Amino acid sequence: MEHPESQRAIDRHPVGQSPRQTGPRAGPMPSKIFFGWYIVAATVALYVLSGGVIYYGFPVFFNAILAEYPWSKAAAAVPFAIVQLEGAGLSPLWGLLVDRFGTRAPMLIGTVLMAVGYLILSQLDSLFALYLGFGLAGLGFGVYWTAPIAAICNWFRARRTLAMGVAMASPLPAHAITFVRPAEAEARVVR
C-alpha cells in the first residue's frame, strides 16, 4: 500500500481527497493536517515530559536529595549513571523489540516501567529505593528514544528529515525548563 505522504499519492489525488472519499456518499473531508504530524507532536510532548524529569531534571533534584538524606554525593549521583548506562546498553534491545513487535508493545512496557519507577521514587526512603526507582524509570525511558523515532520514520516519506529534526530537538525545552526555576523545583520536592 502506498503511503499517503509519498509524492505519487499527493499528485494523483486533489488536495483534501483520498482514494476512499470519492462518490456521493463519501463522508466528511479528512483533516488537512497529515496524521504523522500528530505522531511528531506526541513525541515532542513525551520527550519534554519524560526527559525533563528523568534526564535533565536530575541536577535540580540532586541538591534536594542531598539535603534530605544523609547520603554522599557519589552515592546520590549513581542513579544518573544507571540511567546513562541503561540508555547506552539497552537501546539496541529496545530497537530489536520495536522491529519485531512494532511500537505499541515496547511503548506500553516502557510506560509501565517508568510509572513503577516514579511510584518507587515518590515513596523514597532508602538508597536502594533511589537506585531501583531510577533504574526502572531509566529502563522505561530507553524505549522513548527508539519507538517514537521508528514511528516517525514509518509515517513520513517526503518530509522525514524535518519531522525527525523537530522530534529530536524537542528535549531542548525540557533542558531549558530545568534552568528557569530550579529553586521552585527544589522547594516542591516531596519530603
C-alpha positions as CSV (number, residue, x, y, z in Angstrom):
1,M,0.0,0.0,0.0
2,E,1.3,3.4,-1.0
3,H,1.9,5.8,1.9
4,P,-0.3,9.0,1.7
5,E,2.7,11.2,2.3
6,S,4.5,10.0,-0.8
7,Q,4.7,12.3,-3.8
8,R,2.8,10.0,-6.2
9,A,-0.2,9.8,-3.8
10,I,-0.2,13.6,-3.5
11,D,0.0,14.1,-7.3
12,R,-2.8,11.6,-8.1
13,H,-5.4,12.9,-5.6
14,P,-6.6,16.5,-5.3
15,V,-6.0,18.3,-2.1
16,G,-8.4,17.2,0.6
17,Q,-9.4,13.9,-1.2
18,S,-8.1,10.4,-0.8
19,P,-9.0,7.3,-2.8
20,R,-11.6,6.4,-0.2
21,Q,-13.5,9.6,-0.5
22,T,-15.0,9.6,-3.9
23,G,-18.6,9.3,-4.8
24,P,-21.9,10.8,-3.4
25,R,-21.6,9.0,0.0
26,A,-18.0,9.8,0.7
27,G,-18.4,11.2,4.2
28,P,-16.6,14.0,5.9
29,M,-13.4,15.5,4.5
30,P,-10.2,14.4,6.3
31,S,-8.2,16.8,8.3
32,K,-5.7,18.9,6.3
33,I,-3.1,18.0,8.8
34,F,-1.2,14.8,8.0
35,F,-1.6,12.3,10.8
36,G,2.2,11.8,11.0
37,W,2.4,15.3,12.5
38,Y,0.3,14.2,15.4
39,I,2.9,11.4,16.0
40,V,5.6,14.1,16.0
41,A,3.5,16.3,18.4
42,A,3.1,13.3,20.8
43,T,6.8,12.6,20.6
44,V,7.6,16.2,21.4
45,A,5.3,16.0,24.5
46,L,6.8,12.7,25.5
47,Y,10.4,13.9,25.2
48,V,9.7,17.2,27.1
49,L,7.8,15.5,30.0
50,S,9.9,12.4,30.4
51,G,13.3,13.9,29.6
52,G,12.6,16.8,31.9
53,V,12.1,14.6,34.9
54,I,14.4,11.6,34.5
55,Y,17.3,13.1,32.4
56,Y,17.5,16.9,32.6
57,G,15.8,17.3,35.9
58,F,18.2,15.2,37.9
59,P,20.6,18.1,38.7
60,V,17.7,20.1,40.1
61,F,16.6,17.3,42.4
62,F,20.2,16.3,43.3
63,N,20.7,19.1,45.9
64,A,17.3,18.5,47.4
65,I,18.1,14.8,47.8
66,L,21.4,15.6,49.4
67,A,19.7,18.0,51.8
68,E,17.0,15.5,52.8
69,Y,19.0,12.3,53.1
70,P,22.4,11.5,54.7
71,W,24.0,10.1,51.5
72,S,27.2,11.1,50.0
73,K,27.3,13.0,46.7
74,A,28.8,9.9,45.0
75,A,26.1,7.6,46.2
76,A,23.3,10.0,45.3
77,A,24.8,10.5,41.8
78,V,24.8,6.8,40.9
79,P,21.1,6.8,39.7
80,F,22.1,9.2,36.9
81,A,24.9,6.9,35.9
82,I,22.5,4.0,35.9
83,V,20.1,5.8,33.5
84,Q,23.0,6.7,31.2
85,L,24.3,3.1,31.1
86,E,20.8,1.7,30.5
87,G,20.3,4.1,27.7
88,A,23.6,3.2,26.0
89,G,23.4,-0.5,26.6
90,L,19.7,-1.3,26.2
91,S,18.7,0.9,23.2
92,P,19.7,-1.8,20.7
93,L,17.5,-4.3,22.6
94,W,14.6,-1.8,22.5
95,G,15.3,-1.4,18.8
96,L,15.0,-5.1,18.2
97,L,11.8,-5.3,20.2
98,V,10.4,-2.4,18.1
99,D,11.4,-4.1,14.9
100,R,9.8,-7.4,16.0
101,F,6.6,-6.2,17.7
102,G,6.0,-2.6,16.4
103,T,6.0,0.5,18.5
104,R,2.9,-0.1,20.7
105,A,4.0,-3.1,22.8
106,P,7.5,-1.7,23.7
107,M,6.0,1.7,24.5
108,L,3.5,0.1,26.8
109,I,6.2,-1.8,28.5
110,G,8.4,1.3,28.8
111,T,5.5,3.3,30.2
112,V,4.7,0.7,32.8
113,L,8.4,0.5,33.9
114,M,8.7,4.3,34.0
115,A,5.4,4.6,36.1
116,V,6.6,1.9,38.6
117,G,9.9,3.7,38.8
118,Y,8.3,7.0,39.5
119,L,6.0,5.4,42.1
120,I,9.0,4.0,43.9
121,L,10.7,7.4,43.8
122,S,7.6,9.0,45.2
123,Q,7.9,6.8,48.3
124,L,11.7,7.2,48.6
125,D,13.1,6.0,52.0
126,S,16.4,4.3,51.2
127,L,19.3,4.4,48.8
128,F,18.2,1.1,47.3
129,A,14.8,2.6,46.6
130,L,16.5,5.5,44.8
131,Y,18.6,3.1,42.7
132,L,15.6,0.9,42.0
133,G,13.3,3.8,41.1
134,F,15.7,5.4,38.7
135,G,16.7,2.0,37.3
136,L,13.1,1.1,36.4
137,A,12.3,4.6,35.2
138,G,15.5,4.6,33.1
139,L,14.6,1.2,31.6
140,G,11.2,2.7,30.5
141,F,12.9,5.9,29.3
142,G,15.1,4.0,27.0
143,V,12.3,2.9,24.8
144,Y,11.1,6.5,24.5
145,W,14.2,7.2,22.3
146,T,13.7,4.3,19.9
147,A,10.0,3.6,19.4
148,P,8.8,7.2,18.6
149,I,11.6,7.7,16.1
150,A,10.7,4.4,14.4
151,A,7.0,5.5,14.2
152,I,8.0,8.8,12.7
153,C,10.2,7.0,10.1
154,N,7.2,4.8,9.2
155,W,4.8,7.7,8.8
156,F,6.9,10.0,6.8
157,R,8.4,9.7,3.3
158,A,8.5,13.2,1.8
159,R,9.4,15.3,5.0
160,R,11.0,12.6,7.1
161,T,14.1,14.7,8.0
162,L,12.0,17.7,9.0
163,A,9.8,15.5,11.2
164,M,12.8,13.8,12.8
165,G,14.5,17.1,13.4
166,V,11.5,18.6,15.2
167,A,11.2,15.5,17.3
168,M,14.9,15.3,18.2
169,A,15.1,19.0,19.1
170,S,12.2,18.7,21.5
171,P,14.2,17.8,24.6
172,L,15.7,21.3,24.4
173,P,12.6,22.9,26.1
174,A,12.9,20.3,28.9
175,H,16.5,21.3,29.4
176,A,15.6,24.9,29.5
177,I,12.7,24.4,31.9
178,T,15.1,22.8,34.5
179,F,17.2,26.0,34.5
180,V,14.3,28.5,34.5
181,R,13.0,27.8,38.0
182,P,15.4,25.4,39.9
183,A,14.7,27.0,43.3
184,E,11.0,26.4,42.9
185,A,11.5,22.9,41.7
186,E,13.8,22.1,44.7
187,A,11.1,23.6,47.1
188,R,8.5,21.2,45.6
189,V,10.4,18.0,46.3
190,V,8.2,15.9,48.5
191,R,9.9,15.4,51.9
